Amino acid sequence: MVYNSTDIEMLSVIELTPEEKAQKIAKAMRKQSVEVKEKWESLNTCANSWQKQVDKALEKLKDLQCSMDDADADLREAENARNGLKPVGEILIDSLQDHIDKTTAFREEIAPINLKVKAVNDLSSQLSPLDLHPSLKISRQLDDLNMRWKLLQVFSSCLQ
């Protein structure tokens, strides 16, 4: 009869004294314990790394949402101011200076919005390296903010 290595180990285990069996089992358990501990530490390291990535992504998304809300509020205010301006063809000569003053104030009011829209776009572009892609809703909001800003710029240039 031919014995393989497993059979030989089984025969040798059978021939061991109870104390030797206990020592072998204890040694195997210590070895497995070390392996489990190493795998647990590796898992914790990976989990901590992943948590840092999630936290960083969350901060970027919060910053983006806050910037978008801020730009939206400023755009809304500027759009309301724009709606209060009359077309040049409807202005009476007597109120021309008032219109010029309002137009100048409007241009000054919308100038800082440019920086806010750029900041929103910059924050949005910082998501890609984190392997984040804006949701459809956020993408639409970004497009909407950029389009509204472009419309205000066109309107402002028509006032000159």
C-alpha positions as CSV (number, residue, x, y, z in Angstrom):
1,M,0.0,0.0,0.0
2,V,1.3,3.5,-0.9
3,Y,0.8,6.4,1.6
4,N,0.6,10.0,0.6
5,S,1.9,12.9,2.8
6,T,-1.6,13.5,4.4
7,D,-1.8,9.8,5.3
8,I,1.7,9.9,6.8
9,E,0.8,13.0,8.8
10,M,-2.4,11.3,10.1
11,L,-0.4,8.2,11.1
12,S,2.2,10.4,12.9
13,V,-0.6,12.3,14.7
14,I,-2.1,9.0,15.8
15,E,1.2,7.9,17.2
16,L,1.7,11.1,19.2
17,T,1.1,11.3,22.9
18,P,-1.8,13.5,24.1
19,E,0.8,16.1,25.2
20,E,2.5,16.2,21.8
21,K,-0.9,16.4,20.1
22,A,-1.8,19.4,22.3
23,Q,1.6,21.1,21.5
24,K,1.1,20.6,17.8
25,I,-2.5,22.0,18.0
26,A,-1.3,24.9,20.0
27,K,1.5,25.6,17.5
28,A,-1.0,25.5,14.6
29,M,-3.3,27.8,16.5
30,R,-0.5,30.3,17.2
31,K,0.4,30.3,13.5
32,Q,-3.2,30.8,12.5
33,S,-3.6,33.5,15.1
34,V,-0.6,35.4,13.7
35,E,-2.0,35.1,10.2
36,V,-5.4,36.4,11.3
37,K,-3.8,39.3,13.2
38,E,-1.8,40.2,10.1
39,K,-4.8,40.0,7.9
40,W,-6.9,42.1,10.4
41,E,-4.2,44.8,10.5
42,S,-4.1,44.8,6.7
43,L,-7.9,45.1,6.6
44,N,-7.8,48.0,9.1
45,T,-5.1,49.8,7.1
46,C,-7.2,49.4,3.9
47,A,-10.4,50.5,5.7
48,N,-8.6,53.6,7.2
49,S,-7.3,54.5,3.8
50,W,-10.7,54.1,2.2
51,Q,-12.3,56.2,5.0
52,K,-9.8,59.0,4.3
53,Q,-10.7,59.0,0.7
54,V,-14.4,59.0,1.5
55,D,-13.9,61.9,3.9
56,K,-11.9,63.9,1.4
57,A,-14.5,63.3,-1.3
58,L,-17.3,64.3,1.1
59,E,-15.4,67.6,1.9
60,K,-14.9,68.3,-1.8
61,L,-18.6,67.6,-2.5
62,K,-19.7,69.9,0.4
63,D,-17.4,72.6,-0.8
64,L,-18.8,72.3,-4.3
65,Q,-22.4,72.4,-3.1
66,C,-21.7,75.4,-0.9
67,S,-20.0,77.3,-3.8
68,M,-22.8,76.4,-6.1
69,D,-25.4,77.7,-3.7
70,D,-23.4,80.9,-3.2
71,A,-23.0,81.5,-6.9
72,D,-26.7,80.7,-7.5
73,A,-27.7,83.3,-4.9
74,D,-25.5,85.9,-6.5
75,L,-26.7,85.1,-10.0
76,R,-30.3,85.3,-8.8
77,E,-29.7,88.7,-7.3
78,A,-27.9,89.9,-10.5
79,E,-30.7,88.5,-12.7
80,N,-33.3,90.5,-10.6
81,A,-31.2,93.6,-11.0
82,R,-30.9,92.9,-14.8
83,N,-34.7,92.6,-15.0
84,G,-35.0,96.1,-13.4
85,L,-33.0,97.7,-16.2
86,K,-34.9,99.1,-19.2
87,P,-33.8,98.6,-22.7
88,V,-31.9,101.6,-24.1
89,G,-34.7,102.3,-26.6
90,E,-37.2,102.8,-23.8
91,I,-35.1,105.4,-21.9
92,L,-36.2,109.0,-21.8
93,I,-33.4,111.6,-22.2
94,D,-34.3,112.9,-18.7
95,S,-33.5,109.5,-17.1
96,L,-30.4,108.8,-19.1
97,Q,-27.9,109.6,-16.3
98,D,-30.0,107.4,-13.9
99,H,-29.8,104.6,-16.4
100,I,-26.0,105.0,-16.8
101,D,-25.6,104.9,-13.0
102,K,-27.7,101.7,-12.8
103,T,-25.8,100.1,-15.6
104,T,-22.5,100.9,-14.0
105,A,-23.7,99.6,-10.7
106,F,-25.0,96.4,-12.4
107,R,-21.5,95.8,-14.0
108,E,-19.9,96.3,-10.6
109,E,-22.4,94.0,-9.0
110,I,-21.8,91.1,-11.4
111,A,-18.0,91.4,-11.6
112,P,-17.3,89.2,-8.4
113,I,-19.7,86.5,-9.7
114,N,-17.1,85.7,-12.3
115,L,-14.7,84.5,-9.6
116,K,-17.4,82.5,-7.9
117,V,-18.4,80.7,-11.1
118,K,-14.7,80.0,-11.8
119,A,-14.4,78.6,-8.2
120,V,-17.4,76.3,-8.8
121,N,-15.8,75.0,-12.0
122,D,-12.4,74.5,-10.4
123,L,-14.0,72.6,-7.5
124,S,-15.9,70.5,-10.0
125,S,-12.7,69.6,-11.9
126,Q,-11.1,68.5,-8.6
127,L,-13.5,65.6,-8.4
128,S,-12.0,63.6,-11.2
129,P,-8.7,62.9,-9.6
130,L,-10.7,61.4,-6.7
131,D,-12.5,59.2,-9.1
132,L,-15.7,61.0,-8.4
133,H,-18.1,62.0,-11.1
134,P,-20.9,64.6,-10.5
135,S,-24.4,63.2,-10.4
136,L,-26.7,64.2,-13.3
137,K,-28.4,66.7,-10.9
138,I,-25.1,68.4,-10.0
139,S,-24.0,68.4,-13.7
140,R,-27.2,70.1,-14.7
141,Q,-26.8,72.6,-11.9
142,L,-23.2,73.3,-13.0
143,D,-24.4,73.8,-16.6
144,D,-27.2,76.0,-15.4
145,L,-24.9,78.2,-13.4
146,N,-22.5,78.6,-16.3
147,M,-25.2,79.4,-18.8
148,R,-26.8,82.0,-16.5
149,W,-23.4,83.6,-16.0
150,K,-22.8,83.7,-19.8
151,L,-26.2,85.3,-20.3
152,L,-25.4,88.0,-17.7
153,Q,-22.1,88.6,-19.5
154,V,-23.8,89.0,-22.8
155,F,-26.4,91.3,-21.3
156,S,-23.7,93.4,-19.7
157,S,-21.8,93.7,-22.9
158,C,-24.9,94.9,-24.7
159,L,-25.2,97.7,-22.2
160,Q,-22.1,99.4,-23.4
